[in-house]
Amino acid sequence: MSSTFNTLQAIIVDQYGIDSKLIQPNASLTDLGMDSLTLMEFIFSAEDAFHLRIPEERLGESLSELTLQNVCDAIDQIKQSG
């Protein structure tokens, strides 16, 4: 797993109490029990952890289909272009 994934996984475990064994790259974040408000809080926490901002269009059209891999990819792309 990438360091980006590991950081995001730690945020989910620490802030939302989700078992790390359930957190897989292609699992939908809503399947992990995150509602729309929790998803946005998670994105803000990820932005703070990586000291960047993720434009909404990088996350896709539907937050309900957002996976951890989508967030990892968006962060990695921003880090590479920055």
BELWO-V703862 format. One record per residue. N is the residue number from 1. RES is the residue in one small letter. PHI is phi in degrees with one decimal (none if undefined). OMEGA is omega in whole degrees, 0 to 359 (999 if undefined). Layout:
BEGIN
N/RES/PHI/OMEGA ; N/RES/PHI/OMEGA
END
This chain:
BEGIN
1/m/none/181 ; 2/s/-78.8/177 ; 3/s/-65.0/176 ; 4/t/-62.4/179 ; 5/f/-58.7/182 ; 6/n/-61.3/178 ; 7/t/-65.2/180 ; 8/l/-65.7/178 ; 9/q/-61.1/179 ; 10/a/-62.5/178 ; 11/i/-61.3/182 ; 12/i/-63.7/180 ; 13/v/-65.2/185 ; 14/d/-69.0/186 ; 15/q/-89.6/187 ; 16/y/-120.5/175 ; 17/g/65.3/180 ; 18/i/-86.9/181 ; 19/d/-59.3/183 ; 20/s/-60.7/179 ; 21/k/-67.6/180 ; 22/l/-83.5/188 ; 23/i/-89.8/180 ; 24/q/-118.4/183 ; 25/p/-54.3/185 ; 26/n/-97.2/176 ; 27/a/-76.1/175 ; 28/s/-65.6/179 ; 29/l/-65.1/176 ; 30/t/-69.9/176 ; 31/d/-66.6/177 ; 32/l/-84.4/176 ; 33/g/98.1/180 ; 34/m/-88.4/174 ; 35/d/-89.4/186 ; 36/s/-62.7/179 ; 37/l/-67.0/179 ; 38/t/-62.8/178 ; 39/l/-60.4/180 ; 40/m/-67.1/176 ; 41/e/-61.5/178 ; 42/f/-62.7/179 ; 43/i/-61.5/178 ; 44/f/-62.5/178 ; 45/s/-64.9/178 ; 46/a/-65.0/178 ; 47/e/-60.2/179 ; 48/d/-65.4/182 ; 49/a/-64.0/183 ; 50/f/-102.5/178 ; 51/h/55.4/178 ; 52/l/-151.3/176 ; 53/r/-118.8/180 ; 54/i/-104.4/177 ; 55/p/-61.5/182 ; 56/e/-54.7/182 ; 57/e/-65.7/178 ; 58/r/-74.8/183 ; 59/l/-93.1/180 ; 60/g/97.1/186 ; 61/e/-79.8/187 ; 62/s/-124.3/178 ; 63/l/-64.6/181 ; 64/s/-67.1/179 ; 65/e/-103.8/183 ; 66/l/-67.0/177 ; 67/t/-111.6/177 ; 68/l/-62.9/178 ; 69/q/-64.2/176 ; 70/n/-58.8/181 ; 71/v/-67.8/177 ; 72/c/-57.5/181 ; 73/d/-61.4/180 ; 74/a/-61.8/180 ; 75/i/-64.7/180 ; 76/d/-62.0/179 ; 77/q/-64.8/180 ; 78/i/-66.0/179 ; 79/k/-62.7/180 ; 80/q/-70.2/183 ; 81/s/-84.4/185 ; 82/g/-87.0/999
END
